[in-house]
Amino acid sequence: MGDEREAFSLRALCRAYGIDASVPSRAIRAGELPAARLGKRRFLILRADWEKFVRRKAVQPDSHAACVVEQRLRRERGKPPAA
């Protein structure tokens, strides 16, 4: 990636990873992504915390689409839907 910082401001994180600011902002508000508040508006996010958050989300998709796909695959395999 080229940027080897240990911590990012919200804006720098979004630039470095090519993401929209709403992704980490929502995660911070939900308590899913630890961040230190610097002043009134600025956040500092550790690279390790961001990468842990991304791995957790990649392993455990919680979207409706993921649930629909999983149910369809279970039906095709002849297994009962998960409760």
N, C-alpha and C positions, 0 to 999 in steps of 0.2 A: 504494500500500500504506500510505502514511502514515508508516511507520517508516523514516527515512533514515539509520540508523546505518551506519558503515563496518565494524563488527565486532560479533559477537554471542556471548554465552555459548550453550551448547548449548540450554538451556531457553528463552532469549529467541529464538533462531533458530526453534525449533519453534513457539513462540507466534506469531511474526511471519508464518511461512509456513503455519501450520495443518497441520503434519506431526507424525508420531509420532517420538519421540526415537530409535527404533531405526534409522531411515533414515540420519541423519548419523553416529550412533555406529558402525554397521557400516562406513560409508565411511571414517571416520577410522581404525578398526582395520585395514582392508584397505589403507590408504595411498592411497586414491583421493581423499580430501578432506584437504588440509593444515589443521592446527589446532595452536595453541600450547597447551601444558599450563600451567595456572596452579595451582600447588599440587598436591595429591594427586588431586583429582577434577574440577576445573573446566577446561574447554576454551574457547579463544577462536577463533572462526571468522570470517575476513574475508568480507564480503559478496561481493567479487569472486571469491573462491575458491568460495563456495557457488554463485553463478550460473554459473560456468564448469563446475562439477560437474554441475549440473542440465542445462545445454545439452548436455554430452557424453553424458549418460545418455539424454536425449530423442532425440538423433540416432542413437545406437547401442544400441537395446534388446537386452538379452541374456537376456530371459526365454524360457522354453520356449514360451510361447504365441505370442510373436512369430515364432519359428522355424516353428511349425506353420502359422501364417497365411501366412508367406512360401512355404512348400512347397506349400500348397494353391493359392495364386495362380499359382505357376510351373506346376503341373499344369494348371490351367484355361487358361493361355496356351499350353500345349503345349511349355514349355521343360523341359529336364532339371533335376532337383534340384541345388542348389548343393552342392559337396563340402565 
